[in-house]
Amino acid sequence: MNADIKTQAPPPAKLPQRGPRKAQRPRLFQFPGLIAISFYMLLLAAISIAGVVNHRFGPVYLLFSVLFIVGALGLLLLLRWAWALSLAAVALLAGLFLWTYTTQHNSSSVVQGLLNLVIFLYLMRTDLREKLR
């Protein structure tokens, strides 16, 4: 049988050689919300440090400041453990502020609680979780 020239496959040596594609690392600028969340966590750390210095909080709150700083810097590096740390901090803060609102009826607490809920929902995005290392 004669095969048509157009239907014949090129010999294997003629195929273009492609090397393994490098997996592209995600860039921080793909998620501008992470930068804002990191600054928010650094602001929370500064507020709690100022509260300890002014004797409004106990010295144990310095531990929370360290965790906020570590979580913020880890988020900037797109680390998965920092995502989990920040997610837990934001969820607990949302609960704390909303509970404060229900007990003391402080309007600033509901605003902070809702802000933490928005941050929580941003951190729960699947495309964000897939890009973390």
N, C-alpha and C positions, 0 to 999 in steps of 0.2 A: 504494500500500500504506500502510496505517496501522500505525504503530509504536506499541507499547505505551509509555506514559509512563515506566514503571519501567525500561525497557531503554535509554532514551535517555541518552546521556552529557551531563553539564552543559556548557554552553558554555565555551570556553577562558578567558574572562574571569572566570569564577566559581571557578576552581581557586585554592586557597590558594597564595600566593607564599612560597617558602622561599628564603632566602638561602644562600649557600655555607656549609657547616658548617666551623667552625674545627677544625683537627686539634688534639686535646687533647695537651698535652705530658705525657709520663710524669712521675709524681712519684717522688721518691727513696724515699718511704715505701712504695711498692709493692714495693720490693726491699730489705728490711731487711738481707739478707746483704751488700749492697754497702757499707753503713755499717760492718758488722763487718770486712769485708775491708779497707776504707780504714784503720780503726784498726789492724788487723794490720800493714798496710804501713807505717804511721807508727811502730809499735813496732819493726819491723825497721830502719827508718831510725835510730831513736834508739839501738838496740843497736849498729849499725855505727858511728855517730858516737862512742859511748862507747868502742868498741874502738879507734878511731883515736886518741882522746884518751889512752887508757891504753897506747898503743903496742903493742897486741896485733895490730892490722892496719896495713897500710901506708896512706899518704894517698890512694891510688887508690880506696880503699873509700868515700871521701866522694862519689865520682861515683855509686856505687850508692845512697847515701843520698838524693842529690838526685833520682835517678830514682824511688825509692820514694815520696818526698814528692810529686813531680809526678804520679805515677800515682794516688796516693791522692786527691789533690785533684781530679784529672780524673774519677775514678770518682764522686766526690760530685756532680759536675756532669753526670754521665751522658754523657760524651764517648766516642766510639768509639775514638779513638786511645789514650785512657787505658785502655780495656778491653783493647786489644791489648798495651799495655805491661805491664799487670798480669798478663795471661794468660801472657805470656812469662816474666815474673819468677817467677811461681808454679810454672810448669812446670820452669824451670831449678832453682829451689830444691828442688822435690820430687826431682828427679834427683840433686842434690847431697847432700841428706840421706839418701836411700836408698843412694847409693854410699858415703857415710860409714859407714852402718850395716854394709854388707857388708865394709868393710875394717877398721873398728875395733870393731865389735860394741857400739856405744854405744846403749843402749835409748832415750835421748832423741832420737837421730837418727831412729829409725823412727817415733816419735810425730810429730815435726815433718814428716817426709816424708809420712806419711799425712794429716796436717792440710793440707798443701799440695796433695795430690791431691784432697781433698774440696773445697777452694777452687777448684781447677782445674775440677772437674766442675760446680760451681755456676756458674762464669763461662761454661761452654760451653752453658748452657741456651738454647734457641732463643727463648723469650719474652723473655729478658733481652737477647739480641742485637738483637731487632727494636725494642726500646724505646730503644736508644742513638741519639744523633744524630751 
